[in-house]
Amino acid sequence: MRRLWIVLSLLLATSALAAPQNFTVAYHVTRNGQPFADVTETYRQEGGRYKLESITKGIGVYSLFGKRRLVSEGDVTPEGLRPTHFEQDQGDDPKRKITADFDWAAGILTMVAKGKTKAVALPPGTQDLASYAYQFMFAPPQGDDVQLPVTTGRKLKTYHYRIEARDAPVETTAGTYKTLHFVNATEGGDEKQLWLGVDAHYIPVRIVMPDDQGGTLEQVLTSLHFE
């Protein structure tokens, strides 16, 4: 068993080293088929630490909601990303700021939203709303079922997906990608779907999800630049 654990650790460490250390990715988002927003996400890694920033800018009337900014910071480990701090800002209203802090030593996740603080047990492998999709760069799915604890900064939930298709082609303005197609596997879940680019370090190339008003958001890759 000890020998097996050493081999597994080496494989995970090799995966972490193979993942890109710096990249910028851009997406176009539609709502019910109409232009909704543009998203730019940047990932920077240095000295075993990472910072991931996601900026969403609304298009047309949706620009009135203000820019949404997500930031995830933490460590890069043999198992992948281990966030230590997450925050979300919406527009210029400080009252809408959301944060989550990960105390891995104590096993506590502290979330702050609308001035209210909530502390809960921190499950191993927990990600945040910005980091979870990029965790697959370091730990590609090994089976057909994926469960991942994720904090939104308001609550902690477990995302449960199953692989609907492998090598599913997705055409984008940045090219055509072979993907892993994930669908929601939880009854009554959010019906979010992910297409991860197999030849692009499992970075998302398409995401489809419902919004709070009953609409459907579709986020599709427009550019991907590794540095």
N, C-alpha and C positions, 0 to 999 in steps of 0.2 A: 504493500500500500504506500509506503514511504517513497519507493522508487517511482510508482505511478504518479504520486503528487508532484514530485520533482519534474517529471516529464511534462505534466500538465502546466506547471508554472512556467517552464521554459517556453512552451508553445504560446501561452498567453503573453509572455514578455516579448516574444518575437512578433506577435500580432500588434502589440503596442508600438514597437519600433517601426513596423511597416506602415502604420497609419500616417497620413499627412500631418505635418506639424504646423502648417500655415495654409489657409485657403479662404477664398471669398466666394460665396454662392448667392445667386439672385433668383427670385421667383416672381411670377405674375399671378395675381389672385383674382378670380372672378367669383361673383355671387349670382347664382341662378343664371349663369352664362354671360353676365354683364361685368365690365371692368369694376374692380373693387379696391385693389391695393397692390403696391409693389413692396417686396420684402428683400432686404439685403442682410446676409448673415456672415460674420467674419469669425474665424477661429485662429487663435494665436497660442502657440505652445513654446515655453522656454524654461529650462532648468527644472523639469518635472512638474511645472505648473501650467495651467491653461486658462484662457479667458475666451468666452464665446459671447458675442453680442449680436442681437437680432433687432433690426429696425423695420417697422412696418409703417408705410405712408399711404394714407387713403387717397383714392382718385375721385375727382369731382366732388360731389356733395359729401362723400365719405371722408374727405380731408378735414371737414369741420370737427371730426372727433379728435383730431390731434394725433401726433406721432406716438406709436407704441414702441417702447424699448424694453427688451429683455436682456438681462446680463446673468451669465453663469460663470463662476470662478471656482477653481479647485485644483486638485492634484490629478496627475496622470499616473496610474498604477498598473501593475501587470494585468489587473482585471478590467482596466479601462478607466473611464472618467469617475472621479469621486468628488462631487461638488462640496464646497465649503460655504458658499454664499450664493444666493439667487435674489434678484430683484426685478420688479416690473414697474415701469412708469407709463402712464397714459396721459398724453398732453402735458399741460403745465400745472395740473392740479396736484399738489403734494398730498392731498387727502386720498388720492387714488393709488398711492405708492404701496406696493406689496413686497415683502421680503421673506426670505427663509434662510435660516442659518443651521448648518449641519455640525453637530458636535459628535464626531465619530467615536471619540474616546469614551464619552459618557453615554452614547447611544440615544441622543435626544435631538429631535428636530423642532426648532422654534420658528413659528410662522407669525407674522404681524400683518394684519389687514384692517383698514379702517380704524386704526388706533388700538385694536384688540390683539392681545398676544395669546397664542395657543401653542403649548408644548406637548409633543407626542413621542412615543417610542420610535426610534429610527431604524427601520429594517435594513439589513445588509443590501447593498446594491442600489439604494434609492437614488433616483435621478430627479432633475427638476424640469420644468416646462421647456426650457431652452436646450438642455443637454441630452434629454432622453433619446431623441432621434439619432444623435451622433454617437451614442454609446455603441451602436452596431459597427462602427468603424473598428473598434477594438475587440468586440465579442460578437461576430456574425452568428446568426441563429444556427444551432446544430440540429434541431429537430423541427417538427411542424407546429409546435406550440410554444408561445413566448409569453412570459409573465414578468412585468417590470413595475416595481413601486415607484410612483412619481408624485412629487408635490407641485401644486399650482401656486403655492404661497398662501392659499386659503385653506386647503385641505390636502390630505394624503390619500391617494387611491392607487389601486393596482390595475395597470393596463394589461389586458389579456387579449392576445392576438393569436390567430392561427394563420399558417401560410396557405393561401388560396391557390397560388400558382408560382412556379419557378421559371426563370428565364422568360418572363412575360415581357414582350417588347413595349416600350413607351416612347413615343415620338415627341420631341421637344424642339424648340428653336435652337437649343444647344447641341442637338444630335439625338440619335436613337439609342436607347439603353436597354440592356437586358436587366430585368428587375425581379426581386422577390416581392410578391403582392401579398400584403398582410390585410386581414379583415378582422373586425371585432369578433371575439369569441365569447363575450359575456352577454347573457340574455338581458335585454333592457339597457345595454351599454350605449355608448355615444355614436356607434356606427362609423367611427373614423376608419379610413383605409389609408395604408401607406404603400408606396412602391419604392423600394430601395435599389439603387443602382449597383448591380453585382460587380461591374467593372469600374465603378467609381467609388471604391472604398465603402460601399453600402450607404452612401449619402442619399437622402430622400430626393427623388426626381419628380414625384407627384404625391400630393396629399389631398384627400377628399374628406370633408367633414360637415356635419350640420352646424348651423349657428343657433343662437338663442331665440331667434324670431321665426324659426321654421324654414329658413333658407338653406341652400347648399353652397359651401365654399369649396373651390377647387384651386389648389396651389400647384403650379407647374414650373419646373426649372427653365430659366432663360439663359443663365451663364454660370460657369464653374471654372474657377481659376486657382490652380495650385501654385504655391510660391516655393 
